[in-house]
Amino acid sequence: MIRINLLPIRQLKKKQRLKTELLGFSAALVLVLLVLAVGWFALAGKIASLQDELVALEKKKQSYQPILKQINTLKKEKQLVEQKLDSVKKLQAGAQVTVRVLDEVASRTPTSRMWLSSLQQSAGRLQLQGIALDNETIAQYMQQLEASEYFEKTELTSSAQTDVAKQKLKSFSLTINVITPNS
């Protein structure tokens, strides 16, 4: 005799397997959603704490603004003072050079053969005017001036014969470049 099983066992097993897979998938989906929710809440908390920290740092930055303004003011004042000190140093150096130039002119001028009537110094140039006994005295004087470390390029701008106390003498004019020696 042939037995026929009328119960749908394969279909029941198939349905049971489908229910198990569906339940596993649902559980995995719920677990993934739960992990995502926990991560989202953690990130939202971190974002909120970073925003609070940013606000606190902005307030702290604002509290330092008067100090920063004072520092900037002090930097500007320091720069002005340094500029003034540099100007004073330059003036002192220039005054020393002027004194040395006058000393060089005085020590190199032969008083028995010539005398100076005018001396002007401006912008690194020295202009001398005077009277000498002859052209040779003027030439020797120019050579002596060029031998100085404070002078270079001595030029005779004019030379003319003049009468002084019934004597025929030479009036002259010199232009000399003044330099500051490296010391």
C-alpha positions in Angstrom: 0.0 0.0 0.0 1.1 3.4 -0.9 1.1 6.0 1.7 0.5 9.6 0.9 1.5 12.2 3.2 -0.9 15.1 3.0 0.9 17.4 5.3 3.0 20.0 3.5 6.2 19.5 5.4 8.4 21.0 2.8 6.3 24.1 2.6 6.2 24.3 6.4 10.0 24.0 6.6 10.4 26.6 3.9 8.1 28.9 5.8 9.9 28.3 9.0 13.3 29.0 7.4 11.9 32.2 5.8 10.5 33.3 9.2 13.9 32.6 10.8 15.8 34.5 8.1 13.3 37.4 8.3 13.6 37.4 12.1 17.5 37.4 11.8 17.4 40.1 9.2 15.0 42.2 11.4 17.2 41.7 14.4 20.4 42.7 12.4 18.5 45.7 11.1 17.4 46.7 14.6 20.9 46.2 15.8 22.4 48.3 13.0 19.8 51.0 13.7 20.6 50.9 17.4 24.3 51.2 16.7 23.7 54.1 14.4 21.4 55.8 16.9 24.0 55.4 19.7 26.7 56.8 17.3 24.5 59.7 16.3 23.8 60.6 20.0 27.5 60.3 20.8 28.4 62.6 17.9 25.6 65.0 18.7 26.9 65.2 22.3 30.5 65.7 21.1 29.3 68.4 18.7 27.4 70.2 21.5 30.4 70.0 23.8 32.7 71.4 21.1 30.2 74.2 20.4 30.1 75.0 24.1 33.9 75.0 24.2 34.0 77.2 21.1 31.7 79.7 22.8 33.9 79.6 25.9 37.0 80.2 23.8 35.4 83.1 22.0 34.5 84.7 25.3 38.1 84.1 26.5 39.4 85.6 23.2 37.2 88.7 23.7 38.5 89.1 27.2 42.1 89.3 25.8 41.2 91.9 23.2 42.1 94.9 25.4 45.4 93.3 26.2 46.1 92.7 22.5 45.3 96.3 21.7 47.7 97.4 24.5 50.4 95.1 23.1 49.9 96.5 19.6 50.1 100.1 21.0 53.3 99.2 22.8 54.8 97.7 19.7 54.0 100.9 17.7 55.5 103.0 20.5 58.6 100.8 20.6 59.0 101.1 16.9 58.7 104.9 17.1 61.3 105.0 20.0 63.7 102.8 17.9 63.3 105.1 15.0 64.1 108.1 17.2 67.1 106.3 18.6 68.3 105.5 15.1 67.9 109.2 14.2 69.9 110.3 17.3 72.6 107.8 16.5 72.8 109.0 12.9 73.0 112.6 14.1 75.7 111.8 16.6 77.7 110.0 13.9 77.2 112.9 11.6 78.3 115.4 14.3 81.4 113.3 14.9 82.2 113.3 11.1 81.7 117.1 10.9 84.1 117.6 13.8 86.6 115.3 12.2 86.2 117.0 8.8 86.8 120.4 10.4 89.9 119.0 12.2 91.2 117.5 8.9 90.7 120.8 7.1 92.4 122.8 9.9 95.3 120.4 10.3 96.0 120.2 6.5 95.8 123.9 5.7 99.3 125.5 5.4 98.7 128.7 7.4 101.8 130.4 6.2 101.0 130.1 2.5 97.1 130.3 2.4 94.0 131.1 4.3 90.4 130.0 4.0 87.6 132.6 3.7 84.6 130.3 3.5 83.7 126.7 4.4 80.3 125.1 3.8 79.3 121.5 4.3 76.0 120.0 3.1 74.8 116.7 1.8 78.2 115.0 1.8 79.9 117.8 0.0 82.3 120.4 1.4 82.9 123.7 -0.4 86.0 125.7 0.5 87.0 129.2 -0.7 90.2 130.9 0.1 93.3 132.7 -1.0 96.7 131.2 -1.6 100.1 132.6 -2.6 100.3 130.6 -5.9 98.8 127.7 -7.9 101.4 125.3 -6.5 100.2 125.9 -3.0 96.6 125.2 -4.1 97.7 121.9 -5.8 99.6 120.7 -2.8 96.6 121.5 -0.6 94.3 119.5 -2.8 96.7 116.5 -2.6 96.9 116.8 1.2 93.1 116.9 1.4 92.7 113.8 -0.8 95.2 111.9 1.4 92.7 112.2 4.3 90.3 109.3 4.9 87.4 111.7 5.2 87.8 113.2 1.7 87.7 112.0 -1.8 87.5 113.6 -5.3 88.8 117.1 -4.6 87.9 119.4 -7.5 89.1 122.9 -8.2 86.0 124.7 -9.2 87.6 128.1 -9.8 90.9 129.8 -9.5 91.6 133.5 -10.2 94.2 136.1 -9.6 93.2 138.7 -7.1 94.9 141.7 -5.5 95.1 141.8 -1.7 97.1 144.6 -0.1 98.9 145.3 -3.4 99.9 141.7 -3.6 98.9 139.4 -6.5 97.5 136.3 -4.9 95.3 133.4 -6.1 91.7 133.1 -4.9 90.3 129.6 -5.3 87.2 127.5 -4.7 87.2 123.7 -4.0 84.5 121.2 -3.9 85.2 118.0 -2.0 83.2 114.8 -1.4 83.0 113.9 2.3 82.9 110.3 3.2 82.5 108.4 6.5 85.4 106.0 6.9 84.7 102.4 8.0 85.9 102.2 11.6 
